Amino acid sequence: RGSHKFHHFVCSYMRACVRACVGACVRACVRAYVRTFVHSFVHPFVRSFTRSYVRPFIRSLVLSFFLFFVPSFVRSSVIYSFVHSLSR
């Protein structure tokens, strides 16, 4: 009976070890696969996406800000100072 319990303990211990080893191996493989996938596909995709979409979008935003908001701000400040000088 004691040997059976010991055998059961050894079997469960071995099973836990095997499960841990397999889990670690699978985790390492998945991590390496994800890393290579990210490096080979996601990084160039993100870089090209940034180069082709995000930068022109930011540039157009800045241009529109300078073209529309700055003149209107200058105009409103000029009008405000003009009205202020008139009311004085």
C-alpha positions in Angstrom: 0.0 0.0 0.0 2.8 2.4 0.9 4.7 1.6 -2.3 1.5 2.2 -4.2 1.1 5.6 -2.6 4.8 6.4 -3.3 4.3 5.2 -6.9 1.3 7.4 -7.2 3.3 10.3 -5.8 6.1 9.7 -8.3 3.7 9.4 -11.2 1.9 12.6 -10.3 5.3 14.4 -9.7 6.5 13.2 -13.1 3.3 14.2 -14.7 3.6 17.7 -13.1 7.2 17.9 -14.3 6.3 16.8 -17.8 3.4 19.3 -17.9 5.6 22.1 -16.6 8.3 21.2 -19.2 5.8 21.0 -22.0 4.2 24.2 -20.9 7.5 26.0 -20.8 8.5 24.6 -24.2 5.2 25.6 -25.7 5.4 29.0 -24.1 8.9 29.5 -25.4 8.0 28.4 -28.9 4.9 30.6 -28.9 6.9 33.5 -27.7 9.6 33.0 -30.3 7.0 32.5 -33.0 5.2 35.7 -31.9 8.5 37.6 -31.8 9.5 36.5 -35.3 6.0 37.2 -36.6 6.0 40.6 -35.0 9.5 41.4 -36.3 8.8 40.1 -39.8 5.3 41.3 -40.4 3.9 43.7 -37.8 6.9 46.0 -37.6 7.3 46.6 -41.3 3.5 46.9 -41.6 3.4 49.5 -38.8 6.4 51.3 -40.3 4.9 51.5 -43.8 1.5 52.4 -42.3 3.1 55.2 -40.3 5.1 56.4 -43.3 2.1 56.3 -45.7 -0.8 57.4 -43.5 0.1 58.8 -40.1 2.8 61.2 -41.1 0.8 62.8 -44.0 -2.2 63.0 -41.7 -0.1 64.8 -39.0 1.5 67.0 -41.6 -2.0 68.0 -43.0 -3.2 68.6 -39.5 -0.3 70.9 -38.8 -0.7 72.6 -42.2 -4.5 73.1 -41.7 -3.8 74.4 -38.2 -1.3 77.0 -39.6 -3.5 77.8 -42.6 -6.8 78.2 -40.8 -6.5 78.6 -37.1 -3.5 81.0 -37.0 -4.9 83.6 -39.5 -8.2 83.5 -37.8 -6.5 83.9 -34.4 -4.4 86.8 -35.7 -7.5 88.4 -37.3 -9.5 88.1 -34.2 -6.7 89.5 -32.1 -6.2 92.4 -34.5 -10.0 93.0 -34.5 -10.0 92.8 -30.7 -7.1 95.3 -30.3 -8.8 97.6 -32.9 -12.1 97.5 -31.0 -10.3 97.9 -27.7 -8.4 101.0 -29.1 -11.7 102.4 -30.4 -13.6 101.9 -27.2 -10.8 103.6 -25.3 
